[in-house]
């Protein structure tokens, strides 16, 4: 019974992580950074996610790793899961993910 419960909780954590990771990617495509009004630039305020995207991605991956590791291996598993999750999140954030998007102007 304990094993089945841990598998269900681990699956739920993975599903929640995927749901919350997909939403910012979809909303990031519609943002603009500056508008021109009578020769003055007005900057749009960035959201909390836009300001701290890299840190939140690494922290979320570490939290997910800690949850899965804690379910399968107790305290030691949580520590190992945190390290592996944060490490993989950092590799994705600072190594794999494309940072620069091309923005085309609409005329």
N, C-alpha and C positions, 0 to 999 in steps of 0.2 A: 504494500500500500504506500509506503514511504517513497519507494522508487517511482511509482506511477505519478505521485504528487509532484516530485521534483522534476520529472520530465514535462509535466503539464505547465509548471511554473516557468521552466526554462523556455519552453515554446512560446509562452505568453510574453516573456521579456524580449525575445527575438522579434516577435510580431510588432510589439510596441516600438522597438527601436527602428524597425523598417518604416513604420507609419510616420513617426516623427522625423525621420531623416529625409523622406520624400517630399514633405511639405515645403521646407525652405528652398529646395532646388526648383520647385515649380514657381514659387513666388519671386525668385531672384531674377527671372527673365523679364519682368515687367518694370523694373526700377530704373529711374533716371538719376543722374548725379547733379546736374546743374541746369538751370534755365536762365535765359537772357531776357531781361526786362529793362529797356531803355539804357543800354550800355552798363548795366549793373548785374553782377552775377549773384543769384540767390541760391544757396546750397540747401538741398533738402536734408532734413535731419535723418540720420541713419538710425535704424532700429538697433535694439540690443543685439539681435542675432548678427546683423551686418558688422557691428563693431567688434564682436568677440567670437566670430565664427570658428577660427582655428582652435582657440582654447576650449570652446564648448564641444567641438567635435572630438578632441582628444579626451576630454573629461567624460563625455557620453560613452565613448568606446571603453574607457577604463571602468566605468560604472557597470556597463553591460557585462564585461569580463569578470568583474567582481561578483556580480549576481550569479552568473552561470558557474563560476568556480566555487562559490560558496555553497551552491546547491549540490554540487557533485563531490566536493572534497573538504567541506568545513572551513575552518579558519585558514589553514594552509592553502587550500584550493582557492579561497577568495584572494589571498595575497598573490598567488601565482596568476590567477585570472586577471587581477588588476594590472599587474605588470605587463602581461601579454596583451590585454585589451588596449591599454594606454600606448604601448609600443606600436601596435598595429594601427591605431588611430593616428599616431604621429607620422608613421611612414606614409599613410594615405594623405594626410593633410599637407605635409611638407615635401613629399616626394612625388606622389602619383597624380594628385588632383591638379587639373589645369586651373591656373590662377587668373590668367588674362583672357577675357572674352572680347571679341570684336563687337563693337557697338557701331551700327550704321545709322547715319542720320536720315531722317525722313524729311523730304522736301515737299 
